[in-house]
Amino acid sequence: MTRHPIHSTHPSPQSPPCLTCRVLLVLDVQVCMLSSPKKGGVPSSETVYRNIEHILNRARSAKQPPRIIHIRNSGESGDPDAPNSPGWQLVFPPLEHEFVIDKLKNNAFAGTKLAELIPRDAELIVIGMQSDYCVRATCSAALARGNTVILIKEAHATYDRIEVWNGGMVTAAHDVESEIEVELEEAGVNLLCMSDVPHLFSDR
């Protein structure tokens, strides 16, 4: 059965030009992944929640706010992020002028209208879930289209990884996140820290 993305009630991709040429992409920041670890959230959910909230507040209050786009993953029936389930909901409610795009694949550009909202010369700031899935795939796709891509450390996260080909050993989530940062930086992504956030949305 073919699944179709849920249509958002937020602005359609036929929008005015992005005057700042800067986009904040909030990937899969959904209840199922940012709840407490005991309820299925990522191990660093508390820290990542606080950091993403801080980044969103900075972006929204900037003199020239970036275009803010929320990406929401739609899983299969029975999945924690099945459409319209509690876990599918966005943790931070989008403001009226912000965009929401639903996706079915790791690459947020695949099968969506995201490319219509992000000019190829735009600077793309990425935060969200999961480091080794949507974050990796979407950053890679953005680099391939020519975007400048920034990934904020400690504002993206994932789960522990079970190494099925290595006796079931477990690689801790923070080590997986670090691996992805190294991989993406080598590919051309710019890594910034939370200490850089105060200057992130200014004229630099």
C-alpha positions as a LaTeX table, in Angstrom:
\begin{tabular}{lrrr}
\hline
Residue & $x$ (\AA) & $y$ (\AA) & $z$ (\AA) \\
\hline
Met1 & 0.00 & 0.00 & 0.00 \\
Thr2 & 1.32 & 3.45 & $-0.89$ \\
Arg3 & 1.38 & 5.91 & 1.95 \\
His4 & 0.85 & 9.59 & 1.31 \\
Pro5 & 2.18 & 12.42 & 3.48 \\
Ile6 & $-0.38$ & 14.16 & 5.65 \\
His7 & $-1.23$ & 17.62 & 4.35 \\
Ser8 & $-0.28$ & 20.44 & 6.67 \\
Thr9 & $-2.56$ & 23.33 & 7.61 \\
His10 & 0.45 & 25.65 & 7.71 \\
Pro11 & 1.58 & 27.81 & 4.75 \\
Ser12 & 1.91 & 26.01 & 1.44 \\
Pro13 & 5.29 & 25.84 & $-0.31$ \\
Gln14 & 4.11 & 28.52 & $-2.75$ \\
Ser15 & 5.55 & 31.16 & $-0.47$ \\
Pro16 & 7.34 & 34.52 & $-0.84$ \\
Pro17 & 11.09 & 34.44 & $-1.48$ \\
Cys18 & 13.25 & 33.67 & 1.54 \\
Leu19 & 14.59 & 37.16 & 2.15 \\
Thr20 & 17.24 & 36.14 & 4.67 \\
Cys21 & 18.43 & 33.12 & 2.63 \\
Arg22 & 18.74 & 31.33 & 5.97 \\
Val23 & 16.59 & 28.36 & 6.96 \\
Leu24 & 16.22 & 26.58 & 10.29 \\
Leu25 & 15.23 & 22.96 & 9.65 \\
Val26 & 13.72 & 21.23 & 12.68 \\
Leu27 & 13.84 & 17.51 & 11.89 \\
Asp28 & 11.44 & 15.01 & 13.47 \\
Val29 & 11.25 & 16.74 & 16.84 \\
Gln30 & 8.29 & 14.58 & 17.81 \\
Val31 & 6.91 & 13.37 & 21.12 \\
Cys32 & 7.91 & 9.74 & 20.51 \\
Met33 & 11.61 & 10.62 & 20.35 \\
Leu34 & 11.88 & 13.57 & 22.71 \\
Ser35 & 9.94 & 12.12 & 25.63 \\
Ser36 & 11.88 & 10.71 & 28.59 \\
Pro37 & 14.06 & 7.66 & 27.85 \\
Lys38 & 11.76 & 5.55 & 30.07 \\
Lys39 & 8.93 & 6.38 & 27.66 \\
Gly40 & 10.93 & 5.63 & 24.52 \\
Gly41 & 12.76 & 8.89 & 24.01 \\
Val42 & 16.43 & 9.23 & 23.08 \\
Pro43 & 18.94 & 8.98 & 25.96 \\
Ser44 & 19.83 & 12.68 & 25.77 \\
Ser45 & 16.23 & 13.86 & 25.44 \\
Glu46 & 16.36 & 16.29 & 28.37 \\
Thr47 & 19.46 & 18.10 & 27.11 \\
Val48 & 18.38 & 18.07 & 23.47 \\
Tyr49 & 14.90 & 19.37 & 24.38 \\
Arg50 & 16.44 & 22.29 & 26.24 \\
Asn51 & 18.89 & 23.07 & 23.44 \\
Ile52 & 16.33 & 22.88 & 20.63 \\
Glu53 & 13.96 & 25.09 & 22.61 \\
His54 & 16.77 & 27.62 & 23.07 \\
Ile55 & 17.63 & 27.61 & 19.35 \\
Leu56 & 13.98 & 28.04 & 18.36 \\
Asn57 & 13.56 & 30.95 & 20.77 \\
Arg58 & 16.70 & 32.62 & 19.38 \\
Ala59 & 15.56 & 32.12 & 15.81 \\
Arg60 & 12.05 & 33.42 & 16.45 \\
Ser61 & 13.28 & 36.53 & 18.25 \\
Ala62 & 16.02 & 37.40 & 15.75 \\
Lys63 & 15.92 & 40.79 & 14.04 \\
Gln64 & 15.76 & 38.94 & 10.72 \\
Pro65 & 14.30 & 35.53 & 11.61 \\
Pro66 & 15.21 & 32.58 & 9.42 \\
Arg67 & 12.55 & 30.64 & 7.58 \\
Ile68 & 11.58 & 27.92 & 10.05 \\
Ile69 & 10.50 & 24.54 & 8.69 \\
His70 & 9.33 & 21.68 & 10.89 \\
Ile71 & 9.68 & 18.18 & 9.43 \\
Arg72 & 7.42 & 15.44 & 10.83 \\
Asn73 & 7.98 & 11.77 & 10.12 \\
Ser74 & 4.92 & 9.62 & 9.44 \\
Gly75 & 5.44 & 5.99 & 10.39 \\
Glu76 & 3.41 & 2.90 & 9.66 \\
Ser77 & 0.25 & 1.98 & 11.55 \\
Gly78 & 1.32 & 0.79 & 15.00 \\
Asp79 & 4.63 & 2.68 & 14.96 \\
Pro80 & 5.35 & 5.22 & 17.74 \\
Asp81 & 5.09 & 7.97 & 15.08 \\
Ala82 & 2.03 & 6.66 & 13.25 \\
Pro83 & 0.05 & 9.63 & 11.86 \\
Asn84 & $-2.22$ & 11.33 & 14.40 \\
Ser85 & $-0.90$ & 9.21 & 17.28 \\
Pro86 & 0.36 & 10.97 & 20.44 \\
Gly87 & 3.98 & 10.18 & 19.54 \\
Trp88 & 3.60 & 11.67 & 16.04 \\
Gln89 & 2.85 & 15.16 & 17.38 \\
Leu90 & 5.47 & 17.90 & 17.21 \\
Val91 & 7.02 & 18.79 & 20.57 \\
Phe92 & 7.23 & 22.51 & 19.80 \\
Pro93 & 4.03 & 23.86 & 18.21 \\
Pro94 & 4.84 & 25.74 & 14.99 \\
Leu95 & 3.89 & 29.39 & 14.82 \\
Glu96 & 1.36 & 30.45 & 12.21 \\
His97 & 3.94 & 31.60 & 9.65 \\
Glu98 & 6.19 & 28.54 & 10.07 \\
Phe99 & 6.05 & 25.55 & 7.75 \\
Val100 & 5.26 & 21.91 & 8.49 \\
Ile101 & 6.15 & 19.16 & 6.04 \\
Asp102 & 5.34 & 15.49 & 6.57 \\
Lys103 & 7.73 & 12.89 & 5.21 \\
Leu104 & 7.95 & 9.13 & 4.78 \\
Lys105 & 11.71 & 8.71 & 4.22 \\
Asn106 & 14.95 & 9.60 & 6.00 \\
Asn107 & 15.82 & 12.25 & 3.41 \\
Ala108 & 13.37 & 15.08 & 4.08 \\
Phe109 & 13.70 & 16.24 & 0.45 \\
Ala110 & 12.51 & 12.87 & $-0.91$ \\
Gly111 & 8.86 & 12.81 & $-1.90$ \\
Thr112 & 8.11 & 16.21 & $-0.35$ \\
Lys113 & 8.02 & 19.85 & $-1.44$ \\
Leu114 & 10.87 & 20.84 & 0.86 \\
Ala115 & 13.09 & 21.86 & $-2.06$ \\
Glu116 & 10.51 & 24.51 & $-3.00$ \\
Leu117 & 11.04 & 26.17 & 0.39 \\
Ile118 & 14.83 & 26.09 & 0.46 \\
Pro119 & 16.71 & 28.01 & $-2.26$ \\
Arg120 & 19.90 & 26.30 & $-3.41$ \\
Asp121 & 21.94 & 29.26 & $-2.18$ \\
Ala122 & 20.35 & 29.26 & 1.28 \\
Glu123 & 22.25 & 28.55 & 4.47 \\
Leu124 & 20.57 & 25.57 & 6.13 \\
Ile125 & 20.78 & 25.16 & 9.91 \\
Val126 & 19.84 & 21.64 & 10.98 \\
Ile127 & 18.66 & 20.37 & 14.37 \\
Gly128 & 16.60 & 17.37 & 15.42 \\
Met129 & 16.31 & 13.61 & 15.10 \\
Gln130 & 17.78 & 11.09 & 14.39 \\
Ser131 & 21.46 & 11.73 & 13.88 \\
Asp132 & 22.15 & 8.54 & 11.92 \\
Tyr133 & 18.95 & 8.60 & 9.88 \\
Cys134 & 17.11 & 11.79 & 8.95 \\
Val135 & 19.87 & 14.18 & 10.03 \\
Arg136 & 22.54 & 12.35 & 8.05 \\
Ala137 & 20.37 & 11.80 & 4.96 \\
Thr138 & 18.94 & 15.32 & 4.84 \\
Cys139 & 22.28 & 17.06 & 5.42 \\
Ser140 & 23.83 & 14.95 & 2.66 \\
Ala141 & 20.99 & 15.78 & 0.26 \\
Ala142 & 21.28 & 19.50 & 1.06 \\
Leu143 & 25.02 & 19.46 & 0.39 \\
Ala144 & 24.39 & 17.74 & $-2.94$ \\
Arg145 & 22.03 & 20.55 & $-4.01$ \\
Gly146 & 24.62 & 23.19 & $-3.13$ \\
Asn147 & 23.37 & 24.47 & 0.21 \\
Thr148 & 25.67 & 25.61 & 2.96 \\
Val149 & 24.77 & 23.28 & 5.84 \\
Ile150 & 25.28 & 23.88 & 9.56 \\
Leu151 & 24.66 & 21.16 & 12.16 \\
Ile152 & 24.41 & 22.17 & 15.81 \\
Lys153 & 26.15 & 19.81 & 18.22 \\
Glu154 & 24.00 & 18.71 & 21.18 \\
Ala155 & 20.88 & 19.74 & 19.25 \\
His156 & 20.57 & 16.45 & 17.37 \\
Ala157 & 20.33 & 12.97 & 18.85 \\
Thr158 & 19.73 & 9.28 & 18.34 \\
Tyr159 & 19.47 & 5.98 & 20.23 \\
Asp160 & 22.07 & 3.43 & 21.29 \\
Arg161 & 23.06 & 1.23 & 18.34 \\
Ile162 & 23.09 & $-2.55$ & 18.59 \\
Glu163 & 25.95 & $-3.95$ & 16.51 \\
Val164 & 24.25 & $-7.06$ & 15.12 \\
Trp165 & 27.38 & $-8.06$ & 13.18 \\
Asn166 & 29.59 & $-7.72$ & 16.24 \\
Gly167 & 28.05 & $-10.05$ & 18.78 \\
Gly168 & 25.25 & $-7.70$ & 19.78 \\
Met169 & 27.58 & $-5.12$ & 21.30 \\
Val170 & 26.04 & $-1.73$ & 21.97 \\
Thr171 & 27.47 & 1.59 & 20.75 \\
Ala172 & 26.24 & 4.36 & 23.03 \\
Ala173 & 24.06 & 7.03 & 21.46 \\
His174 & 26.56 & 9.82 & 22.14 \\
Asp175 & 29.23 & 7.86 & 20.28 \\
Val176 & 26.90 & 7.35 & 17.33 \\
Glu177 & 26.18 & 11.09 & 17.31 \\
Ser178 & 29.91 & 11.85 & 17.30 \\
Glu179 & 30.49 & 9.41 & 14.43 \\
Ile180 & 27.84 & 11.17 & 12.35 \\
Glu181 & 29.32 & 14.58 & 13.13 \\
Val182 & 32.75 & 13.44 & 11.92 \\
Glu183 & 31.25 & 11.88 & 8.79 \\
Leu184 & 29.19 & 14.95 & 7.91 \\
Glu185 & 32.00 & 17.40 & 8.66 \\
Glu186 & 34.27 & 15.47 & 6.30 \\
Ala187 & 31.53 & 15.72 & 3.66 \\
Gly188 & 31.34 & 19.51 & 4.02 \\
Val189 & 28.85 & 20.21 & 6.82 \\
Asn190 & 29.84 & 22.97 & 9.25 \\
Leu191 & 29.63 & 21.94 & 12.92 \\
Leu192 & 28.77 & 24.58 & 15.51 \\
Cys193 & 28.34 & 24.37 & 19.28 \\
Met194 & 25.56 & 25.68 & 21.49 \\
Ser195 & 27.90 & 28.51 & 22.51 \\
Asp196 & 27.70 & 29.74 & 18.90 \\
Val197 & 23.90 & 30.01 & 18.93 \\
Pro198 & 23.70 & 33.64 & 20.21 \\
His199 & 25.45 & 34.76 & 17.00 \\
Leu200 & 23.85 & 32.23 & 14.67 \\
Phe201 & 20.92 & 34.34 & 13.48 \\
Ser202 & 22.66 & 37.71 & 13.39 \\
Asp203 & 24.40 & 39.40 & 10.47 \\
Arg204 & 27.71 & 37.53 & 10.46 \\
\hline
\end{tabular}
